[in-house]
Amino acid sequence: RAGQEHIFQYWEELTQIEKSDFLSQLSNLPDPIAYINRVQEAIKYSAEISKSRSIEPLPNTSYDSTLDSDFETLQKWQNTGYDLIKNGKVGVILMAGGQGTRLGSSNPKGFYDVDLPSHKSLFQLQCERILKLQDLVSSHNKNENDKINSIPLYIMTSDPTRIATENYFKENKFFGLNSKDVIFFSQGTLPALSLNGDKFLLESKNKLVESPDGNGGLYRAILNNNLIEDFDKRGIKHIHMY
C-alpha cells in the first residue's frame, strides 16, 4: 500500500533468519505511508518557501550578544548563571553522535585530537570546561558552607558510536567528572529515502538504509530516553546544548 514493493525484490533469496531480521526492522519503522507523505509535504513546503520568502536576520530585540553588551549587563548574566549552577538548575547536552569520517577516522568525533599542544581529545576538552566552570562557581560563592551542585552532562550518541563512547569515558575515568553525572543516550534513526522522497533504499538484500535523525531528532530522543524525568529528579530547569 505504501508503494515500496521494490524492497522485497530479493525476498526469495533470503534465509529464514534473514527474512526474520528484515521483518523485525520493518516492524520498528514509522508508518511508511504517513512517513513518506510527511517527507513529500516537507519537500513541497521547502520549495514553496524558497520561492516566496527571503531569509532575513532576526530583529535586534530578539537576541543579545556578549560581544557588544556593557560590563554591568555581562556581570548580571554571569552572576545569574553562577547562582543557577550552584543550585543545580543547569545541565549540558553534548550532541556527539557523529563519526570522524571527514577527519579521516572511523571513531566517534569526540575522540579526535585537534592537534593542540596538549593533544587532548574533544571529549576531554568538553569535560574539563565543565570542571573549570564548577570551580569558578565554587570560587564565586561567598558562603563556603553552601553546597555547590555539579553540572550533569548528557551525551547524545548514535547507535554506531554508543558503545565506543561509553567505553572511552570509563577508560579515562570520565575525565574527572562524577560518573553519576554523565548520562549517555542514543538519538533515533529514520529510513533514508530517494532524492524524490518517495522510495526506501536498500543497504543490503534484507536491510533498509537508516540514518541518524539529525539535530532535530534531539527532542524525540529526550522524550524516548526519559530525560525529562531525570531533569525533574535533579531539579534542572535550564539546558545548555551544543
C-alpha positions in Angstrom: 0.0 0.0 0.0 3.0 2.3 0.5 4.3 1.6 -3.0 7.5 0.1 -1.6 7.3 -3.4 -3.1 10.9 -3.0 -4.5 12.3 -3.6 -1.1 11.2 -7.3 -1.4 12.9 -7.9 -4.7 15.3 -10.3 -3.1 12.8 -12.0 -0.7 13.0 -15.4 -2.3 16.8 -15.4 -2.0 16.8 -14.8 1.8 17.2 -17.4 4.5 14.5 -17.7 7.2 16.8 -15.8 9.6 17.4 -13.1 7.1 13.7 -12.8 6.5 13.0 -12.6 10.2 15.7 -9.9 10.7 14.2 -7.9 7.8 10.7 -8.1 9.1 11.9 -7.1 12.6 13.5 -3.9 11.1 10.4 -3.1 9.1 8.1 -3.6 12.1 10.0 -0.9 14.0 9.8 1.7 11.3 7.2 4.6 11.4 4.0 4.1 9.3 5.5 4.1 5.8 2.6 5.8 4.1 2.4 8.6 6.8 6.2 9.0 6.8 6.5 9.3 3.0 3.6 11.7 2.9 5.2 13.8 5.6 8.5 13.9 3.7 6.7 14.8 0.5 4.9 17.7 2.2 8.2 18.9 3.7 9.9 18.9 0.3 6.9 20.8 -1.3 6.8 23.3 1.6 10.6 23.9 1.4 10.3 24.6 -2.3 7.4 27.0 -1.8 9.2 28.8 1.0 12.4 29.2 -1.1 10.4 30.8 -3.9 8.1 33.0 -1.9 10.2 34.3 1.0 13.7 35.7 1.6 15.5 34.9 4.8 16.1 37.9 7.0 18.2 38.3 10.2 16.4 38.3 13.5 15.4 41.7 14.8 17.7 43.2 17.4 15.0 42.8 20.0 15.2 39.0 19.7 18.7 38.4 20.9 21.7 39.8 22.8 25.4 39.3 22.4 28.2 39.2 24.8 30.4 41.0 22.2 28.6 44.3 22.4 26.9 44.3 25.9 28.2 46.6 28.6 30.1 45.3 31.7 27.2 45.6 34.1 24.9 43.5 31.8 27.6 40.9 31.4 28.2 40.8 35.2 24.5 40.4 35.8 24.3 37.5 33.3 27.3 35.8 34.8 26.0 36.1 38.4 22.6 34.7 37.4 24.3 31.8 35.6 26.6 31.1 38.6 23.6 31.1 41.0 21.6 28.7 38.8 24.6 26.3 38.5 25.2 26.5 42.3 21.6 25.5 42.9 21.7 22.5 40.4 19.4 24.1 37.9 21.7 23.7 34.8 22.6 20.7 32.7 24.6 20.3 29.5 23.7 18.2 26.4 26.5 17.3 24.1 25.4 16.2 20.7 28.1 13.6 19.9 26.6 11.1 17.5 28.9 11.8 14.6 31.8 9.7 13.4 35.0 11.4 12.3 34.9 10.2 8.7 35.5 13.6 7.2 38.5 13.8 9.6 39.9 10.6 8.4 38.8 8.5 11.4 36.0 5.9 11.9 36.0 6.6 15.7 33.4 8.9 17.3 34.2 12.5 16.6 34.8 13.3 20.2 37.9 11.0 20.2 39.6 13.4 17.8 42.8 15.1 18.7 42.6 18.6 17.1 46.4 18.9 17.2 46.7 21.1 20.3 50.0 21.0 22.2 48.2 19.1 25.0 46.8 16.5 22.4 43.6 16.4 24.4 40.6 14.9 22.7 37.4 16.9 22.1 35.6 14.9 24.8 38.4 15.6 27.3 38.2 19.3 26.5 34.5 19.4 27.0 34.7 17.7 30.3 37.5 20.0 31.5 35.4 23.0 30.6 32.6 21.7 32.9 35.1 21.1 35.7 36.5 24.6 35.3 33.1 26.1 35.4 32.3 24.2 38.6 35.5 25.6 40.1 34.6 29.1 39.0 31.1 28.8 40.6 32.7 27.5 43.8 35.2 30.4 43.9 32.4 32.9 43.2 30.3 31.5 46.1 30.7 33.8 49.1 29.3 31.3 51.6 31.8 28.5 51.9 29.2 26.3 53.7 26.8 26.3 50.8 26.8 23.1 48.8 27.8 23.6 45.1 26.0 21.3 42.8 27.7 19.6 39.9 26.7 20.1 36.2 25.2 16.9 34.7 26.5 16.1 31.3 24.1 14.3 28.9 25.9 12.8 25.9 23.8 12.0 22.8 25.4 9.3 20.8 24.3 7.4 17.7 24.0 3.6 17.5 27.4 3.2 15.8 29.1 5.4 18.4 27.3 4.4 21.7 29.5 1.6 23.0 32.8 3.1 21.9 31.9 6.4 23.6 30.9 4.8 26.9 34.0 2.7 27.0 36.2 5.7 26.2 34.8 7.6 29.2 35.1 4.6 31.5 38.7 4.0 30.4 39.5 7.7 31.1 37.7 7.8 34.5 35.2 10.2 33.0 37.9 12.8 32.7 37.4 13.9 36.3 33.6 14.1 36.3 31.4 12.1 38.6 30.3 9.1 36.6 26.8 9.5 38.1 26.6 12.9 36.4 27.5 11.6 32.9 24.4 10.2 31.2 24.5 8.6 27.8 21.5 8.3 25.5 21.1 7.5 21.8 19.5 9.5 19.1 16.9 7.9 16.9 17.2 6.8 13.3 14.9 7.1 10.3 14.8 5.2 7.0 16.7 7.0 4.2 14.7 7.9 1.1 15.5 8.6 -2.5 16.1 12.1 -3.7 12.4 12.4 -4.7 11.5 11.4 -1.2 9.2 8.5 -2.3 11.3 5.3 -2.1 13.0 3.5 0.7 16.6 2.5 -0.1 18.2 -0.9 0.5 21.5 -1.2 2.3 21.6 -5.0 1.5 19.1 -7.6 0.3 17.4 -7.7 3.7 18.2 -4.3 5.3 17.0 -0.8 4.7 19.4 2.2 4.9 18.7 4.0 8.2 20.4 7.3 9.2 20.6 9.2 12.5 17.6 11.6 12.5 19.8 14.7 12.8 19.9 17.6 15.3 16.2 18.0 15.2 15.9 14.4 16.5 17.2 15.6 19.8 13.7 16.4 21.2 12.4 12.9 20.3 15.5 11.4 21.9 14.9 13.4 25.1 11.4 12.1 25.2 12.1 8.4 24.3 15.0 8.2 26.8 13.0 9.6 29.7 15.4 12.5 30.2 12.5 14.8 31.2 12.0 12.7 34.3 15.8 12.8 35.0 15.7 16.6 34.7 12.9 16.8 37.1 14.5 14.5 39.6 17.7 16.5 39.6 15.9 19.9 39.6 17.3 21.0 36.3 15.5 24.0 34.7 17.9 25.1 32.0 19.9 23.1 29.4 22.9 24.3 27.5 23.0 22.3 24.3 25.8 22.2 21.7 
